Amino acid sequence: MASLAGTAPMEFSRVPHPAPVPGASRQQAIADPGFGRIFTDHMISIDWDEASGWHSATLGPRVPLSLDPATAVLHYAQEIFEGLKAYKLDDGTMALFRPDANARRFNESAARLAMPALPEDTFVEAVRQLVLMDSDWFPDVAGGSLYLRPFMIATEPFLGVRPAKQYKFLVIASPAGNYFKSGSPAVSIWVSRDYTRAAPGGTGAAKCGGNYAASLVPQAEAIQRGHDQVVFLDAEEHQWIEELGGMNLFFVFDDGSLITPPLSGTILPGITRDSLITLAREEGLTVREERYSIDQWRQDAASGKLTETFACGTAAVVTPVGRVAGHDGEFTIGSGGPGQLTQRMRERLVAIQRGAAADPHGWVKRLA
Ligand SMILES: *Cc1c(COP(=O)(O)O)cnc(C)c1O
């Protein structure tokens, strides 16, 4: 793997777990893993400070962190993360999907949160080593994957407000089943009127925990009103559709074209979003990255001009939206169930991720 010019690839010291979870318990845990509930035996840890830069890269047992109560991340939320999956290809090889894109985005998030950049090849190598070490945790259930969570926290004990001078990069792994047990049913979404996710100049394009903390109340409101997810409008005019709490949106029209909100700085640049734009354009479909308003959405759904809407992200891949509700009433999209293009896009992406379809862009990185 290429390293940054002039620097040697980072060496990881390996400390195997002295008492890993016994095979029988592990098999029981991964038979029905759910999502984000169980974790593998090991983790990656790399430290950063001003004097030494990145150092002490370790693949070791997954253990609780011991942090001084004054640790900066606990007070000012200087934290970023990524989410990607290791898949098992049809020939049994473990593979990652576009990990280089996650590494690049991680550094874009780091720059916004005043955190140090991590060499992209170190990010990918860290994930690779953890997956190979804990490959016995791969859940052999339909749609199963090993979900990887790389993240970085400010570890300096200091209450002054400035970028911290010490950081820790960690990667943990979590066996995951199919996000939706029975395929992917259409979800119902609630349009938030009282809350926004991101403002111009804010952190909306960075994958940071703070964005999620701010989305919990509006997401809980959506659930309380009987919906699955919240959809956010723009912070300035309250009319342009942005995204869900953790998924990007696509709108499908009766002429076969698609619209997805543009990367204006308030939307998270999803790798699934980018992949789907590429796949759709390859099929000859027109994809416009354009603003689309809530009023237009309602009008187009009523006239039949809009035929489908879907959300996308690594965790659930592609999820149809069947119903939309807000303070001004509600509307149904198409028949209210999964649309044809939505299902086709999902199948095409999953086939590439699983090694069952050609991969002309070199998105799939085999790990062994
Ligand atoms: C991670 C994330 C997405 C989806 O990104 P993918 O790279 O496709 O997984 C979308 N929106 C938000 C807010 C996110 O945090």
The ligand as a MOL file (V3000), in Angstrom:
LIG
                    3D

  0  0  0     0  0            999 V3000
M  V30 BEGIN CTAB
M  V30 COUNTS 15 15 0 0 0
M  V30 BEGIN ATOM
M  V30 1 C -22.4770 9.0170 7.9170 0
M  V30 2 C -23.6050 9.8950 7.5230 0
M  V30 3 C -24.2850 9.7530 6.3020 0
M  V30 4 C -24.0320 8.6190 5.3420 0
M  V30 5 O -22.7170 8.5290 4.8910 0
M  V30 6 P -22.1830 7.1850 4.2420 0
M  V30 7 O -20.7710 7.4790 3.9200 0
M  V30 8 O -23.0040 6.9160 3.0370 0
M  V30 9 O -22.3540 6.1220 5.2700 0
M  V30 10 C -25.2690 10.6720 5.9970 0
M  V30 11 N -25.5890 11.6730 6.8390 0
M  V30 12 C -24.9710 11.8200 8.0300 0
M  V30 13 C -25.3640 12.9430 8.9100 0
M  V30 14 C -23.9590 10.9430 8.4070 0
M  V30 15 O -23.3650 11.1000 9.5930 0
M  V30 END ATOM
M  V30 BEGIN BOND
M  V30 1 1 1 2
M  V30 2 1 2 3
M  V30 3 2 2 14
M  V30 4 1 3 4
M  V30 5 2 3 10
M  V30 6 1 4 5
M  V30 7 1 5 6
M  V30 8 2 6 7
M  V30 9 1 6 8
M  V30 10 1 6 9
M  V30 11 1 10 11
M  V30 12 2 11 12
M  V30 13 1 12 13
M  V30 14 1 12 14
M  V30 15 1 14 15
M  V30 END BOND
M  V30 END CTAB
M  END
